[in-house]
Amino acid sequence: MISPTATTAFLAAAPASSSSTHRRRSRLPAISASLASSFSTEEPLLVRAARGEDGLPRPPAWMMRQAGRYMAEYQALAKRHPSFRERSETTDLIVEITLQPWRAFAPDGVILFSDILTPLPAIGVPFDISDSKGPVIQSPVRSEEQVRELTPIDFEKLRFVGESLKILRSEIDGKAALLGFVGAPWTIATYVVEGGMTNTYKNIKSMCHTAPNVLRGLLSHLADAISDYIIYQVNSGAQCIQIFDSWGGQLPPHVWEQWSKPYIKQIVNKIKIECPDVPLVLYINGNGGLLERMTDTGVDVIGLDWTVDMADGRRRLGNEISVQGNVDPAFLFSPLRVLTDEIHRVVKSAGPKGHILNLGHGVLVKTPEEAVAHFFDVTRSLRYDTLFQGCVAEVLEPDKLRAEMY
């Protein structure tokens, strides 16, 4: 296992970044000192918001894909380490990449740099990553015999994940929440059955009717493995877990109810027994038709993509569950004043409780780093008592919201 001291030495040896990034990074000690004094005896703001606690000063914020290709610092590292598998499966590289946006922008959540397919080799499903095709699984799982050959998850093959989380928890030192993540069984199964990326999902969708027992066996095995993987991440230091059902939105709602939701619930039920204090976030891309169906999965937070109006999403979900999102990532290419207005609109729509500010999807390639910095600067400046001054906490309807904003 690599010690925090060794990691610090690695970080110190990393090449200097651009001057603009350096200027942002120089602000971190002041930001960190403020956060440390605010939460030294409390859990991180993000964890408290995920639980729906009352009386928080502002919404916490982080971004999906906040570590990655839009950052010049990451691009320089990727040139030295061109293999994504190397970058996402080597402890010191995982730690460095995860910390890059935290040092530059001081988000309230720091999410492990990894991939939803990372645990596949640990259950007996090897994969490669092609520059042109993305993930490639040479032997797609489509038969009973192949399902029987799957193994319980082997954490010896995932030691780099546990080691990285332990180091990150120490490095962050309570100044932000450390997030882990997993793919939902249906989403992972799309890769395992199709053999990689797909636009049609024809093999796995047809299996719902032609080989339902095989598909159920695969999904159940994945649910068990993913549950154990979450527990492993939590025991290694993760304070909140996001479940990505990235391709669940490709299913008709009644099909999602039958083929994805039960296996998400299987995971949630186990985690609520084994790790009852760890909030769970469920994100489905294209979830506008699924919101009401997502509420009884048992998760603590539902992520909204940018195609759902936040006020409408809050109305449909109610105030008893927390929400995450949902600024359109394209707003980060807009003038900063436009981005500021959109942040205010989303936060006012979500209300003064149980909201984690995020994008409606991941940060886009070539997003200006200055816009990301502005996103977090604006969030830190927000105060619920000012935004909702004189208002009774309520669900803001879209017409009323527009009137207040303009």
Disulfide bonds with the S-S distance in Angstrom:
none
